[in-house]
Every structure is written in structure tokens, then in C-alpha cells.
Amino acid sequence: MEGDVDEKIESAVFKLMETTDIPDIRVADVLRLAGVSRSTFYRHFDSVDDVVKRFESGLLDNMRRINNVALKARFGISELDPTSTMVSRMELLQRNRDKIVALNGPNGDPSFVHKATIFMHDYFRARLETLEGDPVTRDLYLSFVIAGHNNLVQYWLEVHPEIEPQKIAAVLNRLYYAPFFLSEESVRQTPKAPEGWE
């Protein structure tokens, strides 16, 4: 029952975010849309911003649990299919599609994109710790990869939500993730530059 009330309030806030900036969402409008009383709202949340921040924290906590499992996965260059953890991440995003689109939309929380970017950067930094090479170059590469990752996911959720999570995971894997998941032997097999290219 408690979870149902939280979900009603959360859904109402995110529905209002489609047309209203978070600071401008009135609790009275949330109450009307959610069908709950003022006392019920304040028993569960401190403010509208609290509703948004708790959703963001919960989403990132779920992603963190998935990532903790994913950090242990390694496979060879011939096994580039997405892992179950990659598919799980995409399924989580698809289940929360409307809320994520609202968060990233014009009335959403601009700090969420930053939090999600830092979250993914930290995950991939941990993934790459065992690889040789310059850590600054890896960080620059990560910034590039994560920007593409975020844009692809946002485009999927906004424009083509009908695409299955498995397909998105496969595309992300082949475009961005493959170097992180490959075994050390596969990663070390990098082609040499042609003679005269230095």
C-alpha cells in the first residue's frame, strides 16, 4: 500500500514535469493528479523536489547493482553479444521511460544528466583500471563514449521506444562497450599504424 502511494505521487510529479519546471510544480496539483491528501503527501515526501531526487537515487542505485555484477564480466573478441547485465540496464531504462524522458526534458532536472554521466564515468573507469596505457587518454575516450551512449539512449527512449532493450544493448555493445568487456588478450591485439604514420 505504501509503495502504491509513493508510485501515485511520483507518477503525478513526472506527468506534471511534461509541461512544468520542477520548481513551479505545486503540491496542490500533485495531490489532485495523484488523488491523495496533503497529509499523505507530506508523510511520504518533503517536497516535489524530494520526489524527483528519490526517483533519481533509486534509478542510479538499481544501475549500480547491475554494474557491480557487470564489472566481473569478460569475454573474447568472438563473443560480442550483449551480456545479461547490459540488457538489464536497458530494460530498467525502458520500464522508467516516461520518467527519464521527463527528467531529461526541458522541464526536468538538468543535474540528473550530470549525475548519470559521472555515475557511468566512474563505472567505466573501474572497468578500465586493469588496462595499460595513459589514464588521461582513457578518461578523454570515456568522455566521448559516454556522450554517445547518453545520446543514443535518449534518442531511443524519446523517438523509438518500440525497439527492444536487447537490440539497444547490442548496438551499445558493438559501438561503445566492446573494448571494456573484452578479455585482456583481445584488447592487446591492436593493429599497428602503417609505416610513416607517427
C-alpha positions as CSV (number, residue, x, y, z in Angstrom):
1,M,0.0,0.0,0.0
2,E,2.8,2.4,0.9
3,G,4.6,1.7,-2.4
4,D,1.3,2.4,-4.3
5,V,1.0,5.8,-2.7
6,D,4.7,6.6,-3.5
7,E,4.1,5.5,-7.1
8,K,0.9,7.6,-7.5
9,I,2.7,10.7,-6.2
10,E,5.8,10.0,-8.3
11,S,3.8,9.4,-11.4
12,A,1.8,12.7,-10.8
13,V,5.0,14.7,-10.4
14,F,6.6,13.3,-13.5
15,K,3.4,13.8,-15.5
16,L,3.4,17.5,-14.4
17,M,7.1,17.7,-15.4
18,E,6.0,17.3,-19.0
19,T,4.7,20.8,-19.0
20,T,6.0,22.5,-15.9
21,D,9.5,23.2,-14.5
22,I,10.2,21.3,-11.2
23,P,10.3,24.4,-9.0
24,D,7.0,25.5,-10.5
25,I,5.1,22.3,-9.7
26,R,2.6,23.0,-7.0
27,V,1.9,20.3,-4.3
28,A,-1.8,21.1,-4.8
29,D,-1.6,19.9,-8.5
30,V,0.3,16.8,-7.4
31,L,-2.4,16.0,-4.8
32,R,-5.2,16.4,-7.4
33,L,-3.5,14.3,-10.0
34,A,-2.4,11.6,-7.6
35,G,-5.7,11.5,-5.7
36,V,-4.0,11.8,-2.3
37,S,-4.3,14.2,0.6
38,R,-1.8,16.8,1.7
39,S,-1.0,14.9,4.9
40,T,-0.4,11.7,2.9
41,F,1.9,13.6,0.6
42,Y,4.0,15.0,3.4
43,R,4.0,11.7,5.3
44,H,5.9,10.3,2.2
45,F,7.9,13.2,0.8
46,D,9.2,16.5,2.0
47,S,8.6,18.3,-1.3
48,V,8.2,17.9,-5.1
49,D,12.0,18.1,-5.4
50,D,12.3,15.3,-2.9
51,V,10.1,13.1,-5.1
52,V,12.3,13.7,-8.1
53,K,15.6,13.2,-6.2
54,R,14.4,9.9,-4.7
55,F,13.5,8.6,-8.1
56,E,16.9,9.6,-9.4
57,S,18.6,8.0,-6.5
58,G,16.6,4.8,-6.8
59,L,17.3,4.6,-10.5
60,L,21.1,5.1,-10.1
61,D,21.1,2.5,-7.1
62,N,19.5,-0.1,-9.4
63,M,22.0,0.7,-12.1
64,R,24.8,0.4,-9.6
65,R,23.7,-3.1,-8.5
66,I,23.6,-4.2,-12.2
67,N,27.1,-2.6,-12.8
68,N,28.6,-4.4,-9.8
69,V,27.7,-7.7,-11.5
70,A,28.8,-6.4,-14.9
71,L,32.3,-5.4,-13.7
72,K,33.1,-9.1,-13.4
73,A,32.2,-10.0,-17.0
74,R,34.9,-10.5,-19.6
75,F,34.8,-12.4,-22.9
76,G,36.7,-12.9,-26.1
77,I,36.5,-10.9,-29.3
78,S,34.3,-13.5,-30.9
79,E,31.7,-13.1,-28.2
80,L,30.4,-9.6,-28.7
81,D,26.7,-10.3,-27.9
82,P,25.4,-8.1,-25.1
83,T,25.6,-9.5,-21.6
84,S,22.6,-10.1,-19.4
85,T,23.6,-7.1,-17.3
86,M,23.6,-4.8,-20.3
87,V,20.2,-6.0,-21.3
88,S,19.0,-5.5,-17.7
89,R,20.2,-1.9,-17.8
90,M,18.2,-1.2,-20.9
91,E,15.2,-2.9,-19.5
92,L,15.4,-0.8,-16.4
93,L,15.6,2.4,-18.6
94,Q,12.7,1.2,-20.8
95,R,10.5,0.5,-17.7
96,N,11.1,4.0,-16.5
97,R,11.0,5.6,-20.0
98,D,8.4,8.3,-19.3
99,K,10.1,9.5,-16.2
100,I,13.6,9.5,-17.7
101,V,12.3,11.4,-20.8
102,A,10.7,14.0,-18.4
103,L,13.9,14.2,-16.3
104,N,16.0,15.0,-19.4
105,G,13.3,17.2,-21.0
106,P,13.1,21.0,-20.9
107,N,11.2,21.0,-17.5
108,G,13.3,18.2,-16.0
109,D,16.3,18.2,-13.7
110,P,19.4,19.3,-15.5
111,S,21.6,18.0,-12.7
112,F,20.3,14.4,-13.4
113,V,22.2,14.2,-16.7
114,H,25.4,15.3,-14.9
115,K,24.8,12.7,-12.1
116,A,24.2,9.9,-14.6
117,T,27.3,10.9,-16.7
118,I,29.5,10.9,-13.6
119,F,27.9,7.6,-12.5
120,M,28.7,5.9,-15.9
121,H,32.2,7.5,-16.0
122,D,33.0,6.0,-12.6
123,Y,31.7,2.6,-13.7
124,F,33.8,2.6,-16.8
125,R,36.9,4.0,-15.1
126,A,36.7,0.9,-12.7
127,R,36.2,-1.3,-15.8
128,L,39.4,0.0,-17.4
129,E,41.6,0.1,-14.3
130,T,43.4,-3.1,-15.4
131,L,44.3,-1.9,-18.9
132,E,47.6,-0.5,-19.7
133,G,48.0,3.0,-21.1
134,D,47.7,6.6,-20.2
135,P,44.8,7.2,-17.7
136,V,44.2,10.7,-19.1
137,T,43.8,9.4,-22.6
138,R,41.3,6.8,-21.3
139,D,39.4,9.5,-19.5
140,L,39.1,11.5,-22.6
141,Y,38.0,8.5,-24.5
142,L,35.4,7.8,-21.8
143,S,34.0,11.3,-22.1
144,F,33.5,10.7,-25.8
145,V,32.0,7.2,-25.3
146,I,29.6,8.3,-22.6
147,A,28.3,11.3,-24.6
148,G,27.4,8.9,-27.4
149,H,25.9,6.4,-25.0
150,N,23.7,9.1,-23.4
151,N,22.6,10.5,-26.7
152,L,21.8,7.0,-28.1
153,V,19.7,6.1,-25.0
154,Q,17.9,9.4,-25.0
155,Y,17.1,9.1,-28.7
156,W,15.9,5.6,-28.2
157,L,13.6,6.5,-25.3
158,E,12.2,9.6,-27.0
159,V,11.9,8.6,-30.6
160,H,12.0,4.8,-30.9
161,P,10.8,3.3,-27.6
162,E,9.4,0.4,-29.5
163,I,12.9,-1.0,-30.1
164,E,13.6,-3.9,-27.8
165,P,16.1,-3.4,-25.0
166,Q,18.2,-6.4,-26.3
167,K,18.8,-4.6,-29.6
168,I,19.8,-1.3,-27.9
169,A,22.2,-3.3,-25.6
170,A,23.7,-5.0,-28.7
171,V,24.2,-1.6,-30.5
172,L,25.8,0.0,-27.5
173,N,28.0,-3.1,-27.0
174,R,29.3,-3.0,-30.6
175,L,29.7,0.8,-30.8
176,Y,30.9,1.7,-27.4
177,Y,31.3,-1.1,-24.8
178,A,33.2,-3.8,-26.6
179,P,36.7,-2.6,-25.6
180,F,35.6,-2.6,-22.0
181,F,34.2,-6.2,-22.0
182,L,36.9,-7.9,-24.0
183,S,39.5,-10.1,-22.3
184,E,43.0,-8.6,-21.9
185,E,44.3,-10.8,-24.7
186,S,41.7,-9.5,-27.1
187,V,42.3,-5.9,-26.1
188,R,46.0,-6.1,-26.5
189,Q,45.5,-7.2,-30.2
190,T,45.5,-3.7,-31.5
191,P,46.6,-3.1,-35.1
192,K,49.8,-1.2,-35.7
193,A,49.8,2.1,-37.6
194,P,51.0,2.0,-41.2
195,E,54.7,2.8,-41.7
196,G,55.4,6.5,-41.8
197,W,52.3,7.3,-39.5
198,E,53.7,8.6,-36.3
